[in-house]
Amino acid sequence: MKKVDRFWYQVNFQEHISIQVTPSINLGDLYTANLDGTTLEKPPNGRYAFLAIRPITKKHFFLIEFSFAGAQEGAEYILEINGDTAGNSGPFKVRVKRNDSMLLKTFVFEMVQEPV
């Protein structure tokens, strides 16, 4: 896996992708996720995982929407995004803060022969 920008990553075919969601103190698990148009069940440990299986140049889309209902100032979620192939340059961290203007985040995983 190689990071192109905050929300775009290049991955290899059959690379295992993991996205660990960790809430700040007492925030809970107020988020929902979707992979390629399919709603995902919330994992009890906050770790989403999938196998990159799209054809080369195609993309996987992982959407996740957060809520901060009743959260105190400074509340945030930390996402750790990682792959498992040789040359992986992760993990990568993304923070989603209570005062972010957009709480729906879309992550793009583009299939490449090898990350460039």
C-alpha positions in Angstrom: 0.0 0.0 0.0 1.2 3.5 -0.8 -0.5 6.7 0.2 -1.3 9.1 -2.6 -3.1 11.6 -0.4 -5.1 11.6 2.8 -8.0 9.6 1.3 -6.4 7.8 -1.7 -4.2 4.8 -1.6 -2.6 2.5 -4.1 -2.8 -1.2 -3.3 -1.8 -4.6 -4.9 -4.2 -7.3 -6.0 -5.1 -9.6 -3.1 -3.6 -7.2 -0.5 -5.3 -7.4 2.8 -6.5 -3.9 3.8 -7.3 -3.1 7.4 -8.9 0.0 8.9 -8.8 0.3 12.6 -11.3 2.8 14.1 -10.4 4.0 17.6 -12.6 6.6 19.4 -11.3 9.1 21.9 -12.3 8.8 25.5 -15.9 7.8 26.2 -16.9 8.5 22.6 -18.2 5.0 21.8 -18.8 3.6 18.4 -21.0 6.1 16.7 -20.1 5.3 13.1 -21.3 3.3 10.1 -19.3 2.0 7.2 -19.8 0.9 3.6 -17.5 -0.9 1.2 -18.3 -0.7 -2.5 -22.0 0.0 -1.9 -22.5 -2.7 0.8 -23.2 -1.7 4.4 -20.7 -3.4 6.7 -21.5 -4.8 10.1 -19.7 -2.9 12.9 -16.9 -5.1 14.1 -16.7 -5.4 17.9 -13.0 -4.5 18.0 -13.4 -1.5 15.6 -11.3 -3.2 12.9 -12.6 -3.4 9.3 -10.8 -5.6 6.9 -11.1 -6.6 3.3 -9.2 -8.2 0.4 -8.4 -6.0 -2.5 -9.7 -7.9 -5.5 -10.8 -5.4 -8.1 -9.1 -5.5 -11.6 -6.0 -3.4 -12.1 -6.8 0.4 -12.4 -10.2 -0.1 -10.7 -11.0 1.1 -7.2 -12.5 0.0 -3.9 -14.5 2.7 -2.1 -14.7 2.6 1.7 -17.1 5.2 3.2 -17.5 5.8 6.9 -19.8 8.3 8.6 -19.2 9.5 12.1 -21.4 11.0 14.8 -20.4 12.9 17.8 -23.8 13.0 19.6 -23.2 14.2 23.1 -19.4 14.3 22.7 -17.3 16.8 24.5 -15.0 19.3 22.8 -11.8 17.7 21.5 -13.5 14.3 20.8 -12.1 12.5 17.8 -11.8 9.2 16.0 -8.4 7.9 14.8 -8.3 5.6 11.8 -5.3 3.5 11.2 -5.1 2.3 7.6 -2.7 -0.5 6.6 -1.9 -3.1 4.0 0.1 -6.3 4.2 2.2 -6.7 1.0 5.9 -6.2 0.5 6.8 -2.6 0.2 3.8 -1.5 2.3 4.5 2.0 3.5 1.7 2.1 6.1 0.2 2.3 8.6 -1.4 5.7 7.9 -3.4 7.6 10.5 -6.3 9.9 9.8 -8.1 11.9 12.5 -11.7 12.8 12.4 -12.5 15.6 14.9 -15.8 16.6 16.4 -15.7 20.0 14.7 -14.9 18.7 11.2 -17.3 20.2 8.6 -17.6 16.8 6.8 -18.2 13.7 8.9 -18.7 11.4 6.0 -15.3 10.3 4.7 -14.6 8.4 1.5 -11.4 6.4 1.2 -10.3 5.2 -2.3 -8.1 2.1 -2.8 -6.8 2.0 -6.4 -5.6 -1.3 -7.7 -2.1 -1.2 -9.2 0.4 -3.8 -10.2 2.8 -2.5 -7.6 2.6 0.8 -5.7 4.4 3.5 -7.5 
